[in-house]
Amino acid sequence: MELGVFGTGNMGQNHVRLYAGMKNIDSVRVFDINTAAARKVADQNGVIAADSAEDLLNRVDAVSICVPTPYHLSIAKLAIENEVPMLIEKPICQTVREARELCHQAPSDLIVGVGHIERFNPIVTEIKKIIRKPLFIDARRHNPASTRITGTSVVEDLMIHDVDVMVHLFESADCEVVSRGTPDVCSALLSFGDVPVSLSASRKSSKKIRSIYIEEEDRTIEGDFMSQEVTIYRRPETYESVDERYVQENVIEKVLVNRVEPLNRELQVFVNCVREGRPFPITRQEATTNLEICERIAQCFSAVGESGSRPPAGDLARTRTAQTDREIYQESEIQHPGLAQELRQPAPHPADVR
């Protein structure tokens, strides 16, 4: 089986690295409009740098799309034309409109998976087994400031992970949304029925946090996405009074979690889905739903300027990252006229959200 990877950014390099280490993969090809970057990544991992997008698609059985988000739809269309199964890094597209267009154009029997990586974190699997009747859920995803991503909001960059986890846990996307924040710091309150779910995401934190906290009637569940630990605090049957003070002795349980690299697990599942001809766990429709919720959350942002009015949904501040990506993609010709022409157009929105 031969795999291809579009893009040599952070996620693209990780996809190449992991595919190259899989024993059930015969060869890996990588393509980037920046040919020097593609050759470097290929040399580092002992894989092949493809000469063009078409060269890659003609030689592989499946492909990972890890290019900047504004180009997801363009590359996905090429894969659709060549009937090549694909795994698209999250978010599925830059906007819900583009995501719906992709869903419409892709044949129903073509595997189109979307890489919402936390779905493959083992603590999500364990919490899904444990959770019964939540009363309240709080999820926090905070990052220190980074220059890697400056062209998209924190909602599509970070909060979308927890949006996907919540939709997965509740097995429903039917929720009310209230949100406040800026493109770098955002808090949202989602209501799934009578269960309030608090989400917060930040790119201004001095501490990296990836946590989930669930309260139920007789217990509290805590999970750490980074350490892959799940702890259950059970309420005691009685409270003891000592010197007119209540003493609570909680029963603390550590859930046994088999630690794995979520991305490696995600890619292995994708490869198996292609081999067996079955759908990827996160379908194009689910990914579109996640993006719809994110667009609703992002409506709280205000435009930077005197007017104080908010730009149209999805049309957040365009930064130097989008400009840089556009310049890189216009440096050389992809040997596909339609794609080359499309990439010459101004990028509609900021770039890579991973």
MIKETOR-53178 format. One line per 10 residues: their letters; for each residue x, y, z of C-alpha. Coordinates in nm, 2 decimals. Example, Ala and Ser with C-alpha at 12.3 -4.5 7.8 and 13.67 -1.06 7.14 Angstrom:
<recs>
as) 1.23/-0.45/0.78  1.37/-0.11/0.71
</recs>
This chain:
<recs>
melgvfgtgn) 0.00/0.00/0.00  0.13/0.34/-0.09  0.05/0.66/0.10  0.08/1.03/0.00  0.10/1.35/0.20  0.03/1.70/0.08  0.21/1.96/0.28  0.53/1.98/0.48  0.42/2.20/0.77  0.42/2.07/1.13
mgqnhvrlya) 0.14/1.82/1.08  0.25/1.72/0.73  0.60/1.63/0.87  0.43/1.42/1.14  0.22/1.24/0.89  0.52/1.15/0.68  0.72/1.04/0.98  0.45/0.81/1.11  0.35/0.66/0.77  0.72/0.60/0.70
gmknidsvrv) 0.74/0.39/1.02  0.44/0.17/0.95  0.53/-0.19/0.85  0.22/-0.23/0.64  0.30/0.07/0.41  0.52/0.00/0.11  0.61/0.35/0.02  0.53/0.71/0.11  0.53/1.01/-0.12  0.52/1.38/-0.02
fdintaaark) 0.44/1.69/-0.22  0.46/2.06/-0.14  0.46/2.36/-0.37  0.78/2.45/-0.18  0.99/2.18/-0.35  1.30/2.24/-0.13  1.09/2.17/0.18  0.94/1.86/0.02  1.28/1.72/-0.07  1.42/1.80/0.28
vadqngviaa) 1.13/1.61/0.45  1.16/1.32/0.21  1.53/1.29/0.28  1.48/1.31/0.65  1.23/1.02/0.65  1.36/0.81/0.36  1.05/0.87/0.14  0.99/1.00/-0.21  0.94/1.37/-0.30  0.67/1.37/-0.57
dsaedllnrv) 0.73/1.59/-0.88  0.37/1.73/-0.89  0.03/1.69/-0.73  -0.08/1.47/-1.02  0.24/1.25/-0.99  0.15/1.19/-0.62  -0.22/1.11/-0.68  -0.14/0.88/-0.97  0.09/0.66/-0.75  -0.08/0.64/-0.41
davsicvptp) -0.37/0.44/-0.27  -0.47/0.71/-0.02  -0.35/1.06/0.08  -0.33/1.29/0.38  -0.41/1.66/0.32  -0.20/1.87/0.55  -0.18/2.20/0.36  -0.29/2.53/0.51  -0.66/2.53/0.56  -0.75/2.78/0.28
yhlsiaklai) -0.63/2.51/0.03  -0.81/2.21/0.18  -1.09/2.23/-0.07  -0.87/2.27/-0.37  -0.65/1.97/-0.29  -0.96/1.77/-0.19  -1.11/1.83/-0.53  -0.80/1.69/-0.69  -0.82/1.38/-0.48  -1.19/1.35/-0.57
enevpmliek) -1.12/1.38/-0.94  -0.86/1.10/-0.90  -1.09/0.89/-0.67  -0.82/0.87/-0.40  -0.94/0.82/-0.04  -0.83/1.11/0.18  -0.77/1.22/0.54  -0.80/1.59/0.58  -0.65/1.76/0.88  -0.90/1.96/1.09
picqtvrear) -1.08/2.18/1.02  -1.23/2.01/0.71  -1.23/2.35/0.53  -1.20/2.72/0.59  -1.57/2.78/0.60  -1.89/2.58/0.64  -1.98/2.68/0.28  -1.67/2.52/0.15  -1.72/2.21/0.37  -2.07/2.17/0.23
elchqapsdl) -1.93/2.20/-0.12  -1.68/1.93/-0.05  -1.95/1.70/0.10  -2.16/1.75/-0.21  -1.88/1.68/-0.46  -1.73/1.38/-0.30  -1.90/1.05/-0.39  -2.07/0.87/-0.10  -1.85/0.57/-0.14  -1.52/0.76/-0.14
ivgvghierf) -1.35/0.77/0.20  -1.32/1.13/0.32  -1.20/1.13/0.68  -1.11/1.44/0.89  -0.83/1.43/1.15  -0.99/1.55/1.48  -0.70/1.40/1.67  -0.84/1.41/2.02  -1.10/1.16/1.92  -0.81/0.91/1.91
npivteikki) -0.68/1.01/2.25  -0.74/0.71/2.48  -0.89/0.92/2.76  -1.18/1.01/2.53  -1.25/0.64/2.48  -1.24/0.58/2.85  -1.45/0.88/2.94  -1.71/0.77/2.68  -1.74/0.44/2.86  -1.75/0.59/3.21
irkplfidar) -1.98/0.89/3.17  -2.35/0.84/3.27  -2.56/1.15/3.35  -2.34/1.46/3.35  -2.46/1.76/3.54  -2.19/1.99/3.42  -1.88/1.97/3.20  -1.58/2.21/3.17  -1.31/2.17/2.91  -1.00/2.39/2.89
rhnpastrit) -0.75/2.42/2.61  -0.49/2.69/2.68  -0.16/2.75/2.49  0.13/2.99/2.55  0.17/3.25/2.27  0.31/3.10/1.95  0.42/3.24/1.62  0.33/2.92/1.44  -0.04/3.01/1.40  -0.13/3.38/1.37
gtsvvedlmi) -0.39/3.37/1.10  -0.69/3.21/1.25  -0.90/3.24/1.56  -0.85/3.03/1.87  -1.19/2.87/1.81  -1.08/2.69/1.49  -0.73/2.65/1.62  -0.79/2.50/1.96  -1.15/2.50/2.08  -1.27/2.29/1.78
hdvdvmvhlf) -1.10/1.99/1.95  -1.33/2.01/2.25  -1.63/2.09/2.03  -1.57/1.76/1.85  -1.53/1.57/2.19  -1.85/1.71/2.33  -2.05/1.62/2.01  -1.90/1.27/2.04  -1.98/1.23/2.41  -2.34/1.36/2.38
esadcevvsr) -2.39/1.19/2.04  -2.57/1.51/1.93  -2.49/1.84/1.78  -2.81/2.00/1.91  -2.69/2.27/2.14  -2.74/2.63/2.23  -2.44/2.86/2.21  -2.34/3.17/2.41  -1.98/3.30/2.37  -1.75/3.59/2.45
gtpdvcsall) -1.40/3.66/2.36  -1.14/3.77/2.11  -0.97/3.58/1.83  -0.70/3.48/2.09  -0.90/3.41/2.40  -1.26/3.27/2.40  -1.51/3.13/2.64  -1.82/2.95/2.53  -2.12/2.80/2.71  -2.29/2.52/2.52
sfgdvpvsls) -2.61/2.37/2.64  -2.68/2.01/2.54  -3.04/1.98/2.67  -3.02/2.07/3.04  -2.64/2.01/3.07  -2.42/2.32/3.06  -2.08/2.27/2.89  -1.82/2.54/2.95  -1.54/2.56/2.69  -1.24/2.79/2.71
asrksskkir) -0.95/2.83/2.48  -0.65/3.07/2.49  -0.33/3.14/2.30  -0.22/3.39/2.57  -0.16/3.14/2.86  0.16/3.10/3.06  0.07/2.74/3.11  -0.03/2.47/2.86  -0.36/2.31/2.97  -0.56/2.03/2.81
siyieeedrt) -0.82/1.92/3.06  -1.18/1.80/3.10  -1.39/1.81/3.42  -1.72/1.63/3.45  -1.96/1.65/3.75  -2.22/1.38/3.81  -2.46/1.33/4.10  -2.22/1.10/4.30  -1.88/1.15/4.14  -1.65/1.39/3.96
iegdfmsqev) -1.44/1.28/3.66  -1.12/1.46/3.56  -0.91/1.40/3.25  -0.58/1.53/3.12  -0.53/1.50/2.75  -0.16/1.55/2.77  -0.07/1.30/3.04  -0.35/1.08/2.93  -0.48/1.03/3.28  -0.84/0.99/3.41
tiyrrpetye) -0.93/1.02/3.77  -1.27/0.96/3.94  -1.36/1.12/4.27  -1.65/0.94/4.44  -1.86/1.11/4.70  -1.86/0.93/5.04  -2.19/0.79/5.17  -2.17/0.99/5.49  -1.99/1.30/5.62  -1.80/1.30/5.95
svderyvqen) -1.82/1.60/6.18  -1.50/1.68/6.38  -1.50/1.99/6.60  -1.80/2.13/6.42  -1.63/2.09/6.09  -1.73/1.85/5.81  -1.46/1.61/5.70  -1.51/1.46/5.36  -1.32/1.15/5.27  -1.34/1.11/4.89
viekvlvnrv) -1.27/0.78/4.72  -1.02/0.84/4.45  -0.98/0.60/4.16  -0.72/0.61/3.88  -0.86/0.47/3.55  -0.62/0.25/3.37  -0.54/0.41/3.03  -0.33/0.25/2.77  -0.12/0.55/2.65  -0.07/0.59/2.28
eplnrelqvf) 0.03/0.86/2.04  -0.31/0.99/1.92  -0.19/1.08/1.57  -0.03/0.74/1.52  -0.36/0.58/1.62  -0.55/0.81/1.39  -0.33/0.72/1.09  -0.34/0.35/1.16  -0.72/0.36/1.17  -0.72/0.56/0.84
vncvregrpf) -0.50/0.30/0.67  -0.72/0.02/0.79  -1.03/0.19/0.67  -0.88/0.23/0.32  -0.78/-0.14/0.32  -1.12/-0.26/0.44  -1.33/-0.01/0.25  -1.51/0.12/0.55  -1.58/0.48/0.66  -1.34/0.68/0.88
pitrqeattn) -1.47/0.74/1.23  -1.49/1.12/1.18  -1.69/1.16/0.86  -1.71/1.47/0.64  -2.06/1.54/0.77  -1.95/1.53/1.14  -1.65/1.76/1.06  -1.89/2.00/0.89  -2.11/2.00/1.20  -1.81/2.08/1.42
leiceriaqc) -1.72/2.37/1.20  -2.09/2.50/1.21  -2.07/2.51/1.59  -1.74/2.69/1.57  -1.88/2.95/1.34  -2.16/3.01/1.58  -1.91/3.05/1.87  -1.69/3.29/1.66  -1.98/3.53/1.61  -1.89/3.69/1.94
fsavgesgsr) -1.58/3.84/1.79  -1.57/4.21/1.71  -1.38/4.36/1.42  -1.07/4.55/1.53  -1.13/4.91/1.44  -1.34/5.22/1.52  -1.67/5.07/1.41  -1.66/4.78/1.65  -1.87/4.58/1.42  -1.81/4.21/1.36
ppagdlartr) -1.69/4.09/1.01  -1.90/3.84/0.83  -1.89/3.48/0.97  -1.56/3.32/0.90  -1.40/3.64/0.77  -1.17/3.71/1.07  -0.86/3.93/1.07  -0.63/3.84/0.78  -0.27/3.83/0.90  0.08/3.79/0.77
taqtdreiyq) 0.05/3.41/0.80  -0.22/3.41/0.53  -0.01/3.64/0.32  0.30/3.43/0.37  0.12/3.11/0.28  -0.02/3.27/-0.03  0.33/3.39/-0.14  0.48/3.04/-0.09  0.20/2.88/-0.29  0.25/3.12/-0.57
eseiqhpgla) 0.63/3.07/-0.59  0.60/2.78/-0.83  0.36/2.62/-1.06  0.16/2.31/-0.96  0.13/2.11/-1.28  -0.24/2.13/-1.28  -0.38/2.43/-1.45  -0.71/2.45/-1.25  -0.54/2.42/-0.91  -0.26/2.66/-1.01
qelrqpaphp) -0.52/2.92/-1.12  -0.71/2.88/-0.79  -0.40/2.91/-0.58  -0.32/3.24/-0.75  -0.63/3.39/-0.61  -0.60/3.58/-0.28  -0.64/3.35/0.01  -0.99/3.41/0.14  -0.91/3.35/0.51  -0.61/3.29/0.74
advr) -0.40/2.98/0.73  -0.31/2.66/0.91  -0.52/2.61/1.23  -0.35/2.30/1.36
</recs>
